[in-house]
Amino acid sequence: MALMASTLISYGVAGLWQYAFLPVGRRLRLDWRTYRSGVAFSWRLFANNLLGFVFQRADTALVAWLMAPIQVAYFEMGKRVPLLLSRILVAGLVPFLPNISERVARNDLAGASRLLNQTVALFNVLVYTAALGIMLLAKPLITFLFSEKYLPCIPAINFLLLSTALSLQAGITGQTLIALNRPGLVTKVNIGAAVVSVAANVVLIPDFGIQGAAMAAVLTYAFSTALQSWLAFRNGMRLDLRAYVHPHLFMVVSVAIVWTTESAWLQSGAIALFVGLCFATSTITLEHVKKLASAVRP
């Protein structure tokens, strides 16, 4: 309850702060027709925010229910680094929704599809490259940020980093469905993902501990990503499988190297292999990088 209350308070303060700094139209007027129209459109988005909150906290609650309290501390610390990575990359996605919405409004589905594919490909490569780097540096990083006593969270971090990439892809395709005026589909997918999350946690935590909770996050976001991508395709988006499949396949190969060898050279080579494969197969190109870099530049 305290977490929910703090979340509601933070959103309330943020809303008042934004209202106070509106350049025009700050005079309060009661316009019930506009309010009803706004609620009719946005209640699904609000429901998605609540479901996102469930994704972030339900696994911790299940770890607390099924395991010792110290495991909750390990798991929460393990979630910090992937969460920080996610927030940094999400900040770079701010221009995506207005840009794809503009293309959809012009009925330029081909242009919207290109933007979607390029964004998915680039952010998959970025987050997986960063994830591999964090896996290599996990021990000194956790020791520096927290302390040595939290090193048992490293196995969970590895899977949570993988789930971060999947969650970002799910977020991109979810925003695409919103631009296509299908927010209800996103809500339905998130409800299904919430059920998958709870079920996977209940099954995996007793046998694998906090690593099982992290594995459940991978399964949940894989379900959400796959279903939302299919729905985007069904609603007119032309998906490039290189963007949606190649990064995940190449990541499996690279992760296998990182997890099965202790050689720093081979582990570092796994990162170069991943990036090299993405460029060699034209999953991303330098032109894509330049275009998206210019889009997020102030």
Disulfide bonds with the S-S distance in Angstrom:
none
